Amino acid sequence: MFIFANLIRAVADLLSIILNAYMWIIIVNVLLSWVNPDPYNPIVQFFAKVTEPVLNKIRNVFPFVYAGGIDFSPMVVILAIYFLQGFLVPTLHQFAIFLR
């Protein structure tokens, strides 16, 4: 059973790293939007391709996140990431400890 526990712990660690990296990608994308970069730059296109599907879903589900010319959808996604890091990752770690 310890093998399954180690697998769950590794998944929790990997999920934490992925969530943290995605949060930083969103932050960089927001900062890039403030400076109006070249839209044909491959780095700018990468950030847009990675973040826009999630941000568009948030904008469609919660139309009020775009208020007064300010887009709050990145903040909603970052809050969701913090929730997942504070709830899901520790729950998976505790489940792995329980399985040992």
N, C-alpha and C positions, 0 to 999 in steps of 0.2 A: 504494500500500500504506500510505502514511502516514495516509490517511483511516481505514482500519480500525484502525491503531495508536492514533489519537486517540480513536476510538470505544471501544476496550478501556480506554484510560486514563480516559475519562470514566465508564465503567461502574464501574471500580475506585473512583474518587473518590466516586461516588454511593453505592455499596455501603458504603463506609466511613462516610459521613454517616448513612445509614439505620441501620447497626448501632450507631453511637454514640448516635443518638437513641433507638433501642429500648432500649438499655442504661439510659439515663436514665429512660425511661418505667417500666421494671421497678423501678428504685431508688425512684422516686416512689411507685409502687404499694405497695412494701414499707413505706415510711415511712407511707403512709396507713393501712395495715393495723394499724399500731401505735397509732394514735390513735382507731380505731373511728369513722370518719366516717359521715355520713348516706348510706345506700345509694341514696337517690333523687336525690342530687346528680348533675347531668349530668357533671361532671368526674370524679367517682368512677366513674360508670358507664362513661365513656370508657376510663379506665385499666383497668377490669376487662374490658371487651370486647376491648381490644387485647392484654392480657397473658394472660388466663385460658386461651385455646385452646392456647397454647404451653406454659404451666405445667402444664395438665392432661395434655398428651401426655407431658411429662417425668415426671409423677407416675404415669402408667399404665405407662410403659416401665421406670422405675426406682422400684419401690414403696418402696424403703428411703430415699428422699429425705425422707420425712416420718417422722422418728424423734424420739421423746421429746417430742412436741407441737411440734416446730420443723420448719417447712417449708424444706427446702434446695433446692427446685426453682428459685427465682430465682438462687441461686448457681450452679447447674449451667448455666442459660441464660447467665448473665454470663460464665462460663468458656468456654462455646461461642462467645460473641461475641468474646471476646479471642482465641480460637484462630483464628476466621475473619479477624479483623483482622490477626493476626500471620502467617497463612499465605496465605489466599486473596487478600487485597488486594495484598500485595507481589508475589505470583506474577503477578497480572494486570498490575501495573505493569511487571514485568520482561518479560513477554510482549509488552507494547506497545513497549518499548524494542527488543526483538529484531526486531520487525516493521519498524522504521524503516530 
